[in-house]
Amino acid sequence: MKCAGETFLSSFIKMKHYKDTFKINRSIKIIFLFSFTLFSLNFKPCSSACARAEYETGDEECCPMCAPGNRVYRDCTEFTSTTCVPCMGATFLDAPNGLKECFICMICDPGVGLRVKTACTRTSDTVCEPLQEYYCTDQHRGSCIHAKKHTKCRPGEFIQHMGSEKSDTVCEACPSGFYSPLGINCTRWTDCSVRDEVQQREGSAVEDVQCVSKTSRHRYSIIPAAASALILLLLLIILFIKPKNPEKSHKNHREVNRGDERDCGLTEAVQETVSSSAHTESSVVRLNFFRKGNRETRSAQP
């Protein structure tokens, strides 16, 4: 929005610009200049004329600012100064001001890797810092507003530069002949010859070489050979025991079955003979018992 003085001056410049096109009446020109003179007596520049410790109100009046930690409750008047009140709750104002509202204190959100370094006061905002094992990725007025977790080096890597509050961890791969199972530092492969041992397995970026004693290695090499020889011996025994003539074996099997059948028949005949003998003996016992009874009866008669 243009000030009145700026509008008046622009109109005057336009009139001067068109003086060659229109012949301005002398009386009108005098009236215009007289009006401009009266306006200049009450002219206020477009830029604020308030002092450094003052603020301009909506009525274009200059009022004293409130001190840090306070806000404007009521603008000054012709008879009273500015009315200020303290910032309340989690709000602050860190400089002299003419504001009607205090700023809200920043919240250090653990969800984005932050924690409180300096608590908020009436005159200063909260200062946040990264959580443990986090580093700051964005700052505002000396306070961290976003953080990320430090990179964790993978197995086969080592920590070249440890992470801090301001920088991430720098990882690098282990050189050849070294290993790192946890991704912290690299360790040289074991020299088996120093321990009077032999290498059984090659090392890698995540595992050390595997060493064994020379006697153990010799023993381990004998075991497969012994196992192979034992298996071969078992196969030879099986082949030796197995009959060479299947027909002869079958004939022998039939003869054995016939012998078994004859044995079964003989056994049944013996069982029948024994049963018959037992029956005859039982009959004789009953006959003798009957005869003895008759003799006792006869002797008892007169």
C-alpha positions, 0 to 999 in steps of 0.5 A, spaced: 500 500 500 502 506 497 503 512 502 499 518 501 506 522 500 508 517 495 501 518 491 501 525 491 509 526 488 507 521 483 501 525 481 506 531 480 511 528 476 506 526 471 503 533 471 510 535 469 511 530 464 505 532 460 506 539 460 508 539 453 502 536 451 497 540 455 497 547 457 496 548 464 492 554 467 496 558 471 491 558 477 490 551 477 498 550 477 498 555 483 492 551 487 496 545 486 502 548 489 499 551 495 496 544 496 502 540 496 505 545 501 500 544 506 501 537 505 508 537 506 507 540 513 504 534 516 508 529 511 510 522 514 515 518 510 513 511 508 518 508 512 517 507 519 520 513 523 520 509 530 526 508 534 530 502 535 527 500 541 520 501 539 515 498 534 509 501 530 502 499 531 496 498 527 494 505 528 501 507 525 503 509 532 510 508 535 510 504 542 516 502 547 517 494 545 517 489 551 523 486 554 525 478 552 521 473 555 515 478 555 509 480 550 505 486 548 498 485 552 496 492 550 499 497 545 501 504 548 496 510 548 497 518 548 497 517 556 500 510 557 506 506 555 506 499 552 503 493 557 507 487 557 506 480 560 510 474 561 510 468 556 507 463 559 507 455 559 512 452 553 513 459 550 518 464 549 521 470 546 528 471 546 529 479 543 525 485 545 519 485 541 512 488 539 509 481 538 502 479 541 504 472 542 510 468 544 513 463 540 512 455 542 518 452 545 521 446 540 520 439 542 526 434 542 522 428 539 526 421 540 522 419 534 527 423 530 533 421 534 533 427 539 533 429 546 533 435 550 540 439 551 538 445 554 531 446 556 526 452 554 525 458 558 521 464 557 527 468 554 530 462 550 528 456 546 529 449 547 536 446 545 536 439 542 542 434 541 542 427 537 541 421 542 547 416 543 549 413 537 546 418 532 548 424 529 545 431 527 543 432 519 539 438 520 540 444 525 537 451 526 539 456 530 544 452 534 539 446 535 539 440 532 532 439 529 533 432 525 538 426 527 540 419 524 543 413 527 550 411 526 551 406 520 553 400 523 559 397 519 558 390 516 562 383 517 568 384 513 569 391 514 572 396 520 571 403 523 575 408 519 572 414 523 568 413 529 561 417 528 560 423 532 554 428 534 556 431 527 558 426 523 556 419 521 561 412 522 565 411 516 566 404 514 572 401 510 573 393 507 578 389 510 584 388 506 586 381 503 589 377 509 585 380 514 578 378 517 573 382 521 567 378 524 563 383 528 565 389 523 569 393 528 576 392 526 580 388 522 585 382 525 590 379 521 589 371 519 593 366 523 600 364 521 599 356 522 607 355 521 608 359 527 604 355 532 607 349 528 601 347 525 598 346 518 593 350 515 586 346 514 582 351 511 583 358 508 581 364 511 576 370 509 574 377 510 569 374 516 573 368 518 580 366 520 584 361 517 583 354 521 589 351 523 590 343 525 596 340 528 600 335 523 599 329 527 591 330 527 592 332 519 595 325 518 590 322 523 584 325 519 587 323 512 588 316 514 580 315 517 577 316 510 582 310 507 581 306 513 573 306 512 574 305 504 578 299 506 573 296 511 567 297 506 571 293 500 572 288 505 565 287 507 563 287 500 568 281 498 565 277 504 558 278 502 560 276 495 564 270 498 558 267 502 553 268 496 552 261 493 555 260 486 549 255 483 542 258 484 539 251 482 543 247 487 541 251 492 534 251 490 534 243 490 538 243 497 532 247 499 527 242 497 530 237 500 531 240 507 523 242 506 522 234 505 526 232 511 522 237 515 516 234 512 518 227 514 520 229 521 513 232 522 510 225 520 514 221 525 512 226 530 505 226 529 505 218 529 509 218 536 504 223 539 498 218 536 502 212 539 503 215 546 496 217 546 493 210 544 498 207 550 495 212 555 488 210 553 489 203 554 493 204 561 487 208 563 482 202 561 486 197 565 486 201 571 479 202 571 478 194 570 482 192 575 479 197 580 472 194 578 474 187 579 477 189 586 470 192 588 467 186 586 471 181 590 470 186 596 463 185 595 463 178 595 467 177 601 462 181 605 456 177 604 455 171 609 
